[in-house]
């Protein structure tokens, strides 16, 4: 990896920061650290920045932004849906999707550790009055099919009428596990039998289908609506898209407006999204390979516990079990001080590391070696 100094004007002062060139991936990065905390930390590529500057724009509130329309048409095509709506984030996409399907007092069956239940500020209840009906999930993020059917409330005055089943793929809390399409078919059969609709939180949909070796529409045919992020592994700076029927997206646009999410000259957001879908999906397998490399590397470190069979996409959870050893916060602090590496803390002795476009195999090696040295030094004390 070659280096050169790059001048950057910041706050009126001339500063020099390291320009790191990763030649085999043709990337540039203007930072002096490595970030494994999430794939949300990705920066737009040079091509994305250029596309943003040159994007054709119009008033999306009037449906007149040509770049937004192109992105929405592409998203609908990829997911096999009639239409799509650009929104600012995955959390907004899920909230809008649920609001478009359900009314106040209606119930949503959802995984106990699903992002829509655990990590979206209770938005479906706070803004939509939708009642979550959480169920436990297995090691892959699947709710038990019998439990789903048993959780469906009868349409009686005493109960919140079940309206929605909320799914997720890949499943973030379970190592980003890619759930097989057969499960979605089984859930859809239950939903159809009881007159429910299915919404998919597909924040990392393309990681899931890449790992499964299928096209997105082969999975999304079993859901009524889907939200996916452009700003995670696909590297766009902002934005998500929700897809479904024309009737659904009509209601979704109403919900988006009510939440303050209607945008104007949004082509500058849609332009990098087009590059994300056209150019970045095909390289996600590189991130999965690096995640496997990371998982196998830490598995060889004494005191590290990891389930290698669970690593299928770009998310790696592992634990440190060292008698009288450091906790995760102490290790993370050492990694930053010694290696300039950021890593996700997921508990007193648990880490989450996420690979993405701006993390290469050499960065994985640096994390593994740094962690090995830190734990070895602690054991020598």
N, C-alpha and C positions, 0 to 999 in steps of 0.2 A: 504494500500500500504506500504510494507516494504522498509527500506532504509539500505544501508551499504556503507562504503567508499571504493572506488575503486582506487588504485594507477595508475597513468598515467604518463609516461615519456614524457615530451614535451619540446623541445628546450634545452635538456640537464638537465632540472630541474625536480625533482620529485614533481608532483602536485597531489592533491587529488580533485576529483570531485564526485558529488553525482551519485550513481548508483541507478536508480529508477526501481523497478521491479513491473510490472503490472501483477500479478499472473494469473488473470482470462483470460488474453489474451496471456500469456506466452511470454511477450515481455521484452526486455531490452532497456533502453535508457540512454545515457551517457551525458545528458544535464540537466541544472537546469531551463529550461523555457518551455513554451507551445507555439506552433506556429500554429496559425489559418490562416496565410496569404494565403496559397495555399496548395494543395496536392503535389505540386512540391518539397516541403521541406522534404518529406519522406526520411528516410534513409533505406538502404537495411537491411533485416532481417539477423539474424545469419545464417540461412540456405542459404540465398543468398550469403553471404560472403564466406561460405564454398564452395558453388558451383563454385564461381568465382576462388577460389584458385585451385580447382581440375578439372577445365574444360578442356576437350579435345579441342585442337586448331589446326588450319591450316591456310593457306593463303586464306582469303576470297576473295581477289582480283582475285585469280584463281578459286574461287568457291570450295575451298578445306577444309573449316572449318566445321567439322561435327556438332558442336554444333549450329553454325549459320544455317546450313541447316535444322537441326531438328526444330529450332525455326520458321524458315520461312515456313516449311511444316505445322506446327501446326497452325500458324496464317492464312495461306491460307485455311486450313480445317475449322477453326472456322468461318471464314467469307464467306465460300462457294465460294472462288475464286480459279483460277487455280494456282496462284503463289504469292510469296511475296518477299519483299526486306527489309532487316534490314537497318535502317538509324540512325543517331545520335540523332535526335530530331523531335518533331512534326512539328515545323516550316519547317525544312528541308524536312520532308515527304510531307507536303502540297505543298511546292515549287516544289519538284521533280515530284509529281503527276501532277501538272498543266503543267509543262514543257513537260512532256511526252505526254500530250494530245493536247496542243495548240502551235501555232506558233506566231511569233512576229506580232503585229497588230491585232490579233484576240481578241474577247471580252469574258469576263467571268461575268455572272450575279451572284451577290453575295449580301448577306445581309449587310445593312449599318453598323451594329454593329457586323458583323461576325469577328471571329479572323483572317481569311485569308485576310480580307480587312483592319481591324483596327489595328491589333497588330502583324504584321509580317514584319514591316519595308518596306512595299511596294515592297516586293521581287518579286512578280509576274510581276511587271512593270519594276523594276530595272534590273532584270536578264533575264526575259523572254520576255519583251516588250508586255506582255498581258495587255489589257485594261479592267479595272474593270468597270462594269455597276451596281452600288450599288442601292438596293431597300430597303425601310423601312421594318421592321419586326413587327409582333404583339407581344403580351405579352409572347408567347411561343418561339419566334424566327423564325416564319414562314413568308416567303415572300408570298404576295398574288398571287394566281395562275394566275389570269387574268393579273396582273402586270408583272409576269414573261413572259407570252406569248407576251404581248405588248412590252416588252423590247428586244425581239429577233430582231436583226437588219437584214434587207434584204441583200442579197448577192450582193451588188452594190459597185462600186469603192469608193463612198463617205463615207462609213460607216465601222467601225471595224466589221468584220464578227463575229457574235456570235458563239462561239465554245463550251463553258462550262457553266454549272450551278453548283455553289458551295454551298453545304449545310453543316450543322453542327449539331451534336447530341452527347451528350447533349449540349444545347445551353448556352455557358458560360455567356454571357451578360444578360441572362434572368433567373438568379437563377439556372443555370444548368438544365433547363427544358428538360425533355425527350420527344421528338416529336414523335407522333404516326406513325406507319408504313404506314397508309393510305395516309398520306401526301406525303411520299416518292414515293409511287406508283403513285400518281397524277402527281408529278413533273417528274417522269420517263416517263410517258405517253406523256407529253408535249415535253420532250427532244427527245424521239424517233420519234415523229411526225415531228420534225424540224431538225433531223439529228444532235442533240447535244449530248454531253456526260455529265455525272453527277459524280462529285467527292465529297466525304464526308470527312470533317474534323471530324473524330471520336476520337479526343484526349481523351475524356471520353466516348467512345462508350460503354464500359462494364458497366459504371454507368447507361447509358441510357437504355440498354436492361435489366439490373437488375430491374430497376424501372418499366419497361413495362412488365416484367414477360415473356420475350421471349428469344430465342437464337439469337446470333449475326447475323447469316446468314439469319434469317427471316427479318431483316432490310436491310442488305447489298445486298440482292438480287435486290434491286431497284437502286443500284448505280453501276457505271462502275469501280470505284476505291475507296479505303478507306484508310485513315491513322489513326492509333491509337497509343496512348502513353503507354509505359511500366512503365514510371517513374513518374506517378501521383499517382492515388489511388492504382495502382497495386504494387507500392513500390520499383520497380527496380531502381538502381541508375542512369541509362542512357538508352536512346534508344526508338525508335518508329519503327513501321512496316507499310509499305504500301503494299496493296494487290490489285490484279486485274487479268486481263487475262495474258497469257504468253507473248503476243505481247506487252502489256502495261509494264510489268515488265522488258522486254528486253530494252525498251526505258528508263525506269526508272533507270536502272543500268548505262546507258550511261549518263543520266543527273546527277546521283549521282557522277560519276567519274569526270565530268566536274566541279562540285561544290567542288571538293576536299573531297568528302565524302566516297570514297572507303576505306575500312578498311582491315587490315591484320589479325592478330591473334585475331579476334573479338569474339571468343568463350567466353572470360571472360566477355563480355557484354551480349552475348546471354544466358549464363547460368542462371543469375538471371531473365532474361526475361522468360525463361521456367517455373521457379517457379512462376513468376507473373501470367502467364496464367493458370497454372495447380492448383495453391493453393490460389491465392489472389482474383480471380474473385468471387468465391463463398462467400466471406465474405464482399463484398461491401455493402450489405444491412445493416451491422452494422454501417457503416459510414452514411448511409441515416437515420437510426434511431437516431443517435447522432445529425445529422443536424436538424431533427424534434424536438428533445429535446431542442436544442439550440434556435431554432426559437420560440418555445412555451415559453421558459424561458424569452427571451428578450421581447416578446410580452406583458408580465405581468409587465414590468417596465414602470412606468409613464414617458412619453416623448419619448418613442420608437415607431416608426411606421414600421410595417412589414406586408406583404401580406402572411399569412400562407398558402393560397391555392397554392402559387407558389413554395413552398418548396417540391420538389419531389426527389432530389438526395442529393448531399453532399455540395451544395453551398447555402449560406444564405446571402442575402442582407438585410440591415435594415438601417433606418434613425433615427437621433436624432432631435427632435423638442422641444427644451426647450428655452423659452424666455430669451434672454440675457445669454444663456448658453454657454458651451464650444463648440468649433468646433471639428471635428474628429481628427485632429492632436493633440490637447490638451488632448482629452480623451485617444487616443492611447498612448501618453507619460505617462499618469497616470497609465494605465493598465500595462505598462512595469515596471514603478518604483515601483508600489505597489504589483503587482501580478506576475511579470516576464512573462507576456503574450504578444505575438505579434499578431496583427490583421491587416487585409488589409484595407487601406483607399481608398475609391472610390469616393471622392468628399468632399466638405467642411463640410457636415453633414451626410455622407453616409459611411457605412462599408460593407466589404465583409469578411465573415468568412467561411472557408472551413474545413470540417472534413475529417479525413484520418486515416490510420492504427495506427499512433502514438498519436492519440487523443482519450481518453476514456470519458465515461460519467462523471467521476469525474472531468476531465479537463473542460468539458462543464459547470458543476456546478460552477467551480471556475471562469470562464469567466462571467457567468450570475451574480453571487454574486458581483464580482468585479465591473462590470458595474453599477449594482444597487447602490452600495455604493458610487461610484464616482458621479453619477448623483444626488443622495440624498444629498451628501455633497455640491454640487454646488447650489442646490435649497435653502439650509439653509443659504447661504451667504447673 
